[in-house]
Amino acid sequence: MKISIDAIIFDLDGTVYLGEAALPGAVEAIAELRGRGKRTLFVSNKPVEPRGVYAAKLTRLGIPTGEEEVITSAYVLGRHLAATSPHLRLYVIGEENLRAELRGYGLTVLDELSRQNPQEVIDPTGIDAVVVALDRTLDYRKLNTAYQALMAGAHFFAANPDSTCPMPGGAIPDAGATIAALQHLTGRKLDLLAGKPSPLTVQVAMAELGVVPARCLMVGDRLETDIRMGREAGMATAVVLTGVSSRADAVHSPQPPDWIVEGLGELLALVK
């Protein structure tokens, strides 16, 4: 039985591509779905590049994409904080793109100031919020600064909760590992999550697509982020087995997807 929808939201890493290569059938499937009049949006929890870079990569791989068709956790977080808490002084465990995006919204990023003087030690009591994301330069100094700030009462925010990030040759630790360490150290829980499965990402996605969740299909490789977000928002969901989740994971999940597909090509038989 085929489903009637207006739009499809795709995860990127492990769903559409892996590293610098499109996954088998992805280019052809997305072209065919667009040809059937389905709007498409690409959503990544990986805040290490601007939206335009992801759009250019998709275009290079054979999936023509504009910047407005891509949402990242950095984009969602920056928009939200600029609208709700523009006065906060942020300490960011994350890479340069995230810091740059937050600064681009007029937000104060304290670790930018510390680089003006490598010997300068940030006073944890001057930090209003700790922001955690994927950071391949994570070290003890960053972890300790975040810990001290959280113990002093700073807010606890995260761009994304993923425990690992799919990469060619094997996954690498992601923000979820850092979040778990800080939660273990402090006994704190996150005050705000921007990326999937957060409703904040759903709100931005629906605004970009101009549709309601019930008319969307969420496609991704992670049950705990992609599929959970889709289910909680009221979307149809399909997990693809080209990334993190296995068929056994999906079958035994307490919140299973509506469909399990080996690759994006199988969507063509599901969508009208």
C-alpha positions, 0 to 999 in steps of 0.5 A: 500500500502506497502512502500519500504525502507532500514532502519528504525529510531526509537525514544526510550521513548514512542515509543519502551519502556516506563520506564523499559518495552518494549511497546506492540508489539515492540520486535516482530515488530523490530525482524520481520523488521530486519528479512526482511533485514531492518537496524535499528537505535535508536535515543534519545533526552535524553542525560542522559546515554551513548549510550552503556547504551541504547543499553544494555537496548534494549538488556535486553528488548529483542531487541539485539542492539549494541552501534553503533546502538544508537544515542543520542543528547549528541553524536551528540552535542559532535561530532559537537562541537569537529569538529567545535568549540573545543576551546569553554568554555561551561557552561552546564545545564544538567546531568553528562552523558552530561558533561562527553561526552563533556569532552570525546571529549576534550571540556572544561566544566566549571561547572566541574571546579566549583565543585572543590570549591563549593563556587566558582562563575563562571564569566559569561564573561568567558563562551563562550557557554551555553548548555541546556539539560534535568537536573533534578537537575536544580536550580536557580543558574544554571539558573541565571549563564546561563542567565548572560552568555547569556546576556554577549554574550555567544552562546546559544546551546541545546542538545534537545528541548523537552518540556516534557519527557515521564515517567511511571505515567506521563511526566516530564519537559524537556530541552524545558522548560529551553530553553523557560525560557532563551529565555523569559529572554534574547530575544535570540534564539538558535544558535545551536540545536543538537538533533531531529529535527536538520539536525545534527542528520539526518547527523549522522544517515545517516552516521551510516546507509549508506543510503539516507533519501528517503530510510528511515522510521522515527518512533516516538511519537512526531510530533514536533521532530521525525515527523518534522525531518523525513519530513524535511529530506525527509523520510517517517514518522509514528507517534505511539500513545504510547507516547506524540502525540494523533490521533487528534494531528497528524490529525490536524498537519500542517505537518502530518505524512504519517501514524498513528499507534497505536503501532509498530506492525502495521508497519508490514503491511506498510513495504515491 
